[in-house]
Amino acid sequence: MDIQCIVIVIGVILFSMTLHEAMHGFMAYLLGDDTAKHQGRLTLNPVKHIDPFMTILLPVFLAMAGMPIFGGAKPVQFDPNKVKYGEWGAALVALAGPLTNLLIAFLAFGVGVLSGIITTLGVEVSLFGQIVLAMVSVNLGFFVFNMLPIPPLDGSRVVYALAPDFIRRGMEVIERSGVFLVFALVLLFSSQIGSFMSGVINAILGFFMVLFGVK
């Protein structure tokens, strides 16, 4: 990757993760919890959401290594006891972030197709093409990674809503390890996680291509 690509990737990451975290806060606020508001997280100012390692260093390193891009930001805190609908409300708060990334990827892909940047031959080699490619790949990576059902990732909240009580209690114990567990899993199973994410991302891209008629 050259300097231009790195700058584009960093810019897309900051934009994408800011929306991801802000949507967690806005969804929680919509469902009755004002914790994020009091902490100043209902904002599109990226400075409020950045974690230097998870938001910038890790995704850029993965991009330079040619691996699926994923990462995170400072988690937006919310009180599950304050949101409406119990565990299902907490699941909606969690899903708001990764679904925002999926929507961004979908819109970017659509813009790429309609503008002629994305064709059956691939992505046009241009500045705009690099931006579109980064928007799609970064946001799909964030979506797939954050939907993994591993506490404290967003996908685990869906398991909380569906699982019996004894499994929830076990997941709460795991969640206390926070991001350290995620780091450990990434280090120990990087190739497996990368292969899984690549497979899911390719499947989603295939679905996008069908929807937009790219054959």
C-alpha positions in Angstrom: 0.0 0.0 0.0 1.2 3.5 -0.8 0.7 6.6 1.3 -2.4 7.6 -0.7 -4.1 4.2 0.0 -3.2 4.4 3.7 -4.7 7.9 4.0 -7.8 6.7 2.3 -8.2 3.7 4.5 -7.6 5.8 7.7 -10.2 8.3 6.5 -12.8 5.6 5.7 -12.1 3.9 9.1 -12.6 7.1 11.0 -15.8 7.9 9.1 -17.2 4.3 9.4 -16.4 3.7 13.1 -17.7 7.2 14.1 -21.1 6.3 12.5 -20.9 2.8 14.0 -20.4 4.0 17.6 -22.8 7.0 17.2 -25.6 4.7 16.1 -25.1 2.6 19.2 -25.7 5.7 21.2 -28.6 7.0 19.2 -30.4 3.6 19.3 -29.9 3.4 23.1 -31.2 7.0 23.4 -34.2 6.1 21.2 -35.0 3.1 23.5 -34.9 5.2 26.7 -31.2 5.2 27.9 -29.4 8.5 28.0 -26.1 7.2 29.2 -24.4 7.9 25.9 -25.8 11.4 25.8 -24.4 12.2 29.2 -21.0 10.9 28.2 -21.0 13.0 25.1 -21.1 10.1 22.7 -24.1 11.2 20.7 -21.8 13.0 18.2 -20.2 12.5 14.8 -17.0 13.9 16.1 -14.5 11.1 15.6 -12.2 12.3 18.4 -14.9 11.2 20.9 -14.9 7.6 19.6 -11.3 6.8 18.6 -9.2 4.1 20.2 -5.7 4.6 18.8 -5.0 0.8 18.5 -8.3 -0.7 17.6 -9.5 2.2 15.3 -6.3 3.0 13.4 -3.3 0.9 14.0 -4.9 -2.6 13.8 -7.1 -1.9 10.7 -4.2 -0.2 8.9 -1.8 -3.1 9.7 -4.4 -5.6 8.4 -4.9 -3.6 5.2 -1.2 -3.5 4.6 -1.0 -7.3 5.2 -3.8 -7.9 2.7 -6.0 -9.4 5.4 -9.7 -8.7 6.0 -9.9 -5.3 7.8 -11.6 -5.1 11.2 -11.2 -3.1 14.3 -13.2 -1.2 16.8 -13.5 2.0 18.8 -14.1 3.1 22.4 -17.3 1.2 23.2 -20.4 3.4 23.7 -21.7 2.5 27.1 -25.4 1.9 27.7 -27.5 0.5 30.6 -29.4 -2.6 29.5 -31.8 -2.1 32.4 -32.9 1.3 31.0 -33.6 0.4 27.4 -37.0 -0.8 26.4 -37.7 -4.4 25.5 -35.1 -6.0 27.8 -32.5 -8.2 26.1 -34.1 -7.5 22.7 -33.7 -3.8 23.2 -30.0 -4.4 24.2 -29.7 -6.5 21.0 -31.1 -3.6 18.9 -28.5 -1.2 20.4 -25.7 -3.7 19.6 -27.0 -4.4 16.0 -27.3 -0.6 15.2 -23.5 -0.4 14.8 -22.6 -3.3 12.5 -25.8 -2.8 10.5 -24.7 0.8 9.9 -21.5 -0.6 8.4 -23.4 -3.0 6.2 -25.6 -0.2 4.9 -22.5 2.0 4.2 -20.9 -0.9 2.2 -24.1 -1.5 0.3 -24.5 2.2 -0.6 -20.8 2.5 -1.6 -21.1 -0.6 -3.8 -24.2 0.8 -5.4 -22.5 4.2 -6.1 -19.6 2.2 -7.6 -21.8 0.3 -9.9 -23.9 3.3 -11.0 -20.9 5.4 -11.6 -19.1 2.7 -13.6 -16.3 2.3 -11.1 -17.4 -1.3 -10.3 -17.9 -3.6 -13.3 -17.5 -7.2 -14.2 -13.8 -6.6 -14.7 -13.4 -5.3 -11.1 -12.8 -1.9 -9.6 -11.5 1.0 -11.7 -7.9 1.9 -10.8 -8.4 5.6 -9.8 -8.7 7.7 -6.7 -12.4 7.4 -6.7 -12.1 3.7 -7.2 -9.8 3.4 -4.2 -12.2 5.3 -2.1 -15.2 3.1 -3.1 -13.1 -0.1 -2.6 -12.1 1.0 0.8 -15.6 2.0 1.8 -16.9 -1.4 0.8 -14.1 -3.6 2.1 -13.6 -1.7 5.4 -17.3 -1.6 6.3 -17.9 -5.3 5.4 -14.9 -6.2 7.5 -16.3 -4.2 10.4 -19.7 -5.7 9.9 -18.6 -9.3 9.8 -16.1 -9.0 12.7 -18.5 -7.2 15.0 -21.2 -9.7 14.4 -19.1 -12.6 15.7 -21.0 -14.0 18.8 -18.0 -13.4 21.1 -18.4 -11.1 24.1 -18.0 -8.2 24.1 -18.5 -7.9 20.3 -21.9 -6.8 19.1 -23.0 -10.2 17.9 -22.9 -11.5 21.4 -25.9 -9.4 22.3 -28.1 -11.3 19.8 -27.0 -14.5 21.6 -28.0 -12.9 25.0 -31.5 -12.3 23.6 -31.9 -15.9 22.4 -29.9 -18.0 24.9 -31.2 -19.5 28.1 -30.2 -17.8 31.4 -27.3 -20.1 32.3 -25.6 -19.4 28.9 -26.1 -15.6 29.5 -24.4 -15.9 32.9 -21.4 -17.7 31.3 -21.2 -15.0 28.6 -21.2 -12.3 31.3 -18.1 -14.0 32.9 -16.4 -14.1 29.5 -17.3 -10.4 28.8 -15.4 -9.3 31.9 -12.2 -10.1 29.9 -13.3 -7.4 27.5 -11.1 -6.7 24.5 -8.3 -8.9 25.9 -10.2 -12.0 25.0 -10.7 -10.6 21.5 -7.0 -9.8 21.1 -6.1 -13.3 22.3 -8.5 -15.0 19.8 -7.2 -12.8 17.0 -3.6 -13.7 17.8 -4.3 -17.5 18.3 -6.8 -18.0 15.4 -5.9 -15.2 13.0 -5.8 -17.5 9.9 -9.1 -19.2 10.8 -10.8 -15.8 11.6 -9.4 -14.3 8.4 -10.6 -17.3 6.3 -14.1 -17.1 7.8 -14.4 -13.4 7.3 -13.1 -13.6 3.7 -15.7 -16.3 3.0 -18.6 -14.2 4.5 -17.4 -11.0 2.8 -17.2 -12.7 -0.6 -20.7 -14.1 -0.1 -22.1 -10.6 0.7 -20.2 -9.2 -2.3 -21.8 -11.9 -4.4 -25.2 -10.9 -3.1 -24.5 -7.2 -3.9 -23.4 -8.1 -7.4 -26.7 -10.0 -8.0 -28.8 -7.1 -6.6 -27.0 -4.5 -8.8 -26.8 -6.8 -11.9 -23.1 -7.0 -12.0 -22.5 -10.4 -13.8 
